[in-house]
Each structure stands twice: as structure tokens, then as C-alpha cells.
Amino acid sequence: GESVGLHLPTLSVQEGDNSIINCAYSNSASDYFIWYKQESGKGPQFIIDIRSNMDKRQGQRVTVLLNKTVKHLSLQIAATQPGDSAVYFCAENIRSGGYQKVTFGTGTKLQVIP
Amino acid sequence: KAGVTQTPRYLIKTRGQQVTLSCSPISGHRSVSWYQQTPGQGLQFLFEYFSETQRNKGNFPGRFSGRQFSNSRSEMNVSTLELGDSALYLCASSLGDNQPQHFGDGTRLSIL
């Protein structure tokens, strides 16, 4: 079936270190991927996206890597800060039957240790 | 540019009642999707509307319904509320396919 899963439910990193959050997806037809950050009491916030014709995309302090061969997605956060503490979700989009379907992973909690 | 607005932020209901939640998308966004989020679960897709038409529906019972108006604002309705319906209900809007969804801060629904 179609699913998006995360390898690590909780990740603790020291402030200033780099963080890597991983995500596995199962549908090889997915053509668009997004990472979201959700802080307590708020809705998910868009961080960065990547289309299936790319394998890497960089933003400010964040990089998303896409490996279509093994259906793996990762989010790298450079110089992690306390404000990065949140739950991170990956999402995959697939276009089917004239509409898109978005499937979210279960989330990884990132804890930044000061 | 205003973000996605959801009202109310908090709601308490009892079993058997019904509830209507509202979502105002970002201006210019025609796609509105609804999700249910519960502790320990990911985001569970409810349905998506585009130009007043429901394009896609998740695996929820018929008690969950929605609609979209000509100004792209959307409402979702849950009838005959059950304890298990207690959740954060999130609305997201986007320009269209393969565009990022932008979320509101949700409506926290508690069923007593």
C-alpha cells in the first residue's frame, strides 16, 4: 500500500550540531516531496520541497536529499538551534486519477540540547 | 499576505452532537484539504476540495463531510460525534497540484 514512514521517532542533538531526519516512502510513482515542521500548538509549517527530477535541494540551513533508488528522503539541518525543536513530517505527493494525493509520515520529534 | 485561518480554535462537544469547522484559505488558493491529527498518529487525510468540488476523500465514515464555497472558503461537518473524534483538525490550502500545502493552526475538538 501507499505509506510514508520515519525511521526515528525521536532525535536528540546538541545545539550547534547538524541534524539528519530520515523518511522512507513506498510509492515509486510519487513525484513531489515536502518537509514540514510542527511546533506545539501550531499547524505544520512548510520548510522545503523537492521534485522527483532532483536529488538535492538547499534552503537556508536546510537541505533535502532524495534517493529514488531506495525511496528515501532526508532533511538535514545545519547548526541546529533550540528553535528547531519540533516534530518534523515528510509528505509525498502522487497524482492519480486527475487529482493529487498527499500522504504524511508519522513524524520525528527533534529535541535540541542547549 | 494572511495565512490559513481556522475557526474556532477550540471546541468542546458531547457525544451525539454535530459540529461545523471553518477554514479560510490563503488568498488565491483554490485547493483546500482537511486532516485529522491525533496523538501518536500522523496526519490522516479527510478530503480535498478544488473549485467547490470534492476531488479526493480519505477513509473516514460518512459522518465526516465538507464543502467549499465560491470564495474557496471551506467547512467540514462531523455529525453524531463520538469520543474518538477528539482530535486536532487541520486545514491546508495550496495553489494546486504539486504545490506545497500551507496549514492553519487547527481546531482542537474535544468530545465529552
Interface residues (C-beta under 8 A of the other chain):
Chain A: V4 D31 Y32 I34 Y36 G41 K42 G43 P44 Q45 F46 D49 R51 F89 A91 N93 R95 G98 Y99 Q100 K101 V102 T103 F104 G105 T106 G107
Chain B: V4 Q6 S33 Y35 Q41 G42 L43 F45 E48 F50 R55 N56 L90 A92 D97 N98 P100 Q101 H102 F103 G104 D105 G106
